Amino acid sequence: MNINLILDDSWMLPCMSKKILGMDCPGCGIQRSISFLLQGEFVNAFYMYPAIYFLFLLFSVLIIDFFIKIKHGEKIKLVLTVLTIGTILVNYLLKVF
């Protein structure tokens, strides 16, 4: 697979909320943030979508816990879920206002 194809922005889907309503949705920025992560630009990935690291941690814990039961896994998943949703909401509210 050609790495330039992955780093190119042409694969990104348009935000329908932004296109139809003219305003960002809570997920706006995640595709570009993933692109920055793939390019190794970790700070820019955070600035584009601050919840990206909590999402990465949450999905990692979910996958690991599926195969290998983690001690206190339910509490860890709950905390990561609350942090992720909280970060998404705060980021969205800061964008809107």
N, C-alpha and C positions, 0 to 999 in steps of 0.2 A: 504494500500500500504506500502510495506517495504521501510523505509527511506534509508537503505543501498543500495538498488537498484538505487535510485535516485543519491546518492553520488558516486556510482561506475562509473568509466570512460568507462565501456564497452558499454554504450548506445550511445556514441559519434560517429558521422559520420566522415569518413576521408575527408580531403580536397582534392578534385579532382585536383585543380590547383597545389597544392604542389606535389601530387602524379604523375601527368602527366608532368608538366613543371618544377618541382623541386623548385618552389618559392611560398612564401606565397601569399595569396589573401587578399584583404582588410578586409575580415570577419574572417580571421584566429585568433583564440583565443576566440571567442565569446562563444562557447560551454563550454570551460573550465572556462571562466569567470562566466557564469551562475551557473556552478557547485560550484565554490567558493562562490558565493552569497548564494546558498542554504545551504552551510556549515557555513555561517556566517563570512567568511573570506573576508571582504569588501575591505581591502587594496590590497590583492592578486588579487581580481576580477578587481580592477582598473589597476593594473600593467599588468595583462593578456590582458585586452581589455579596454583602457581608455574611450571609447565612451559608455560603458555599462550604465552609470548613465544618460547621455543625452538621450540615447535610452529609458530607463525606464521612464524618465520624459516625453519625446515626446509621447510615447504610452499611458501613463496615461492621458495626456492632450487630446489626440485624443479620447480616450474612454469616458472621462468625458464630453468633448464638444459634443460628439454624442448624449448623453442623456440630458445633462443640458448645455445650451448655456452659454459659458464663455464670460464675457465682455472682449473685445480686444482679443478674442480667435484666430483670424486669425494672428494677429501680434505675439502672443505668439508661435503659431505653426511654423510660419516662422522663428523666432529667434532660437527656439529649433532645427528645421530642419537644419539651417545653422551651428549651433554649433555642431550638431551630424555629419554631413557630413564633416565639417572642421576637427573635431577630428579624424574621421576615416581616412581621407586623410593624415593628418600630421603623425599619428601613422604609417600608411602604408609606407610613404616616409622615416620615421626614420628607419623602419625595413629593407627596401630595401637598403638604403645607409648606 
